[in-house]
Amino acid sequence: MTRKEFLQTLGLGAVTMAVGSLPGSSLLQAAEPTTDKAILPKNAERLSFGLPDQEAVVLKPVTAIVIGAGSRGSVYASYSKQYPASLKIVGVADINPVRREQMADAYGIPAEHQFCDWSEVFRVPKFADAVIIATPDNVHYHPCMRALAEGYDVLLEKPIAQTAKECTDILRQARKYGRLVGVCHVLRYAPYFRALKRVIDEGRVGDVVSVQHLEPVRFHHMAHSYVRGNWHSSKATTPIIIAKACHDLDIIRWLLGKPCRRVSAFGNLSFFVRKNEPQGAADRCFDCAVEKQCPFSALKIYLREHRYLYVFDALPKDRLAKDAKIADYLRTTDYGRCVFRCQNDQCDHYVCNLEFDGPDGTAPSTASLQVEALTSYGGRKTRIMGTKGDIVGDMKTFTLTDFLSGKQYIWDEDISKLPGYEGHAGGDWGIVKDFVLAVANQDEKYLSSTIDVSVESHVMGFRAEEARLKNKIVKL
């Protein structure tokens, strides 16, 4: 019997008598947790800072070329559909003809401004204000360096590059040519993290002493992206602490607002290896005798649950035809391979410990970051411990508790139905807006994630990987 059925069976009066006679009890304790935002716990107050308008108001649209027309490039470009007076997509480059043609058709890009390899963009005279680089990790450095030299401002997908040196090279190149580089640390632009940053900066928790931050990757996302997918190799792309968690390193650094002093790290690839494959496993899930008992099955993830289908090009709309096309991809690409037989080397659990300068020369602050593949849930989980209060959050809502009064302050703005707030907790279009404003005004102050501050959090990640591999504490 469910609680609801129990209440209906006894009747409201009987329930009141049953729970109301107990010391310290109330009917509220017996009821289901409420999702009504109008009801708050006793001694609690709602925090509301409002949501910014996503439209960048400029005198004329900023023009941009998209290099890399996959998932991320398409998201950033889509801003121009909603706000054509702010941004206009005038060129595209992608080695995949399907994606290139789809973007060209969507934005009316003429044939002379459709390119295959990124280098072809720069063989013609400059014809846009900016370049959006959303290529794979190992194709960020060279197009960015070239774009800056050719006079373009750049919106650069994270990670910046594959090494700390390449990151600082891009910083120097931007300064050399006087160009803007916005790095797509989109979580900084999410309303949740902006509210979190605001209450910390207002001193509501006092001085931040420690931060605990969890990045739960989710088991199927790990299998998709970091075992079978584009980021399966740390050497071909970047280590998972950069490829997945440079967002999180950036958020920790941003919230604390102090330089990182030292870092240590632990972790390895423990589960997605050949010795853990079940008896009856095969190279491909289609040939596996135990496929239906495997939670990481490609057939389960892509065919039955229809997750991550954006990686498959030109899927038909008809369900049967779509499934047949997906099945073809699973028979011929790495997405159909057994997760225990892939050429993957990314850690499936990772702990990073960080020490930061303390406030105004006081004792140093600490932070811990965990990146965990084997979770059923997603959404960053953050705990912030301060001298006056603490914060507990899950990327949808957070609660600040004041130590002195015991009063709680709750932030839980609902952004789920607002246009442009869908991706990365609402941050995807926020960064495009600020980048457009920065380019239109030629002022990097519009950007939160400028190249210089973004390089710092990337270096934290590269040093963490050095610490993990060498089993030592590394100074920054």
Secondary structure, 3 states (H helix, E strand, C coil): CCHHHHHHHHCHHHHHHHHHCCCCCCHHHHCCCCCCCCCCCCCEEEECCCCCCCCCCCCCCEEEEEECCCHHHHHHHHHHHHCCCCEEEEEEECCCHHHHHHHHHHHCCCHHHEECCHHHHHHCCCCCCEEEECCCHHHCHHHHHHHHHCCCEEEECCCCCCCHHHHHHHHHHHHHHCCCEEECCHHHHCHHHHHHHHHHHCCCCCCEEEEEEEEECCHHHHHHHHHHCCCCCCCCCCCHHHHCCHHHHHHHHHHHCCCEEEEEEEEECCCCCHHHCCCCCCCEHHHCCCHHHCCCCHHHHHHHCCCCHHHCCCCCCCHHHHHHHHHHHHHHCHHHECCCCCCCCCCCEEEEEEEECCHHHCCCEEEEEEEECCCCCCCCEEEEEECCEEEEECCCCEEEEECCCCCEEEECCCCCCCCCCCCHHHCHHHHHHHHHHHHHHCCHHHCCCEHHHHHHHHHHHHHHHHHHHHCCCEEC
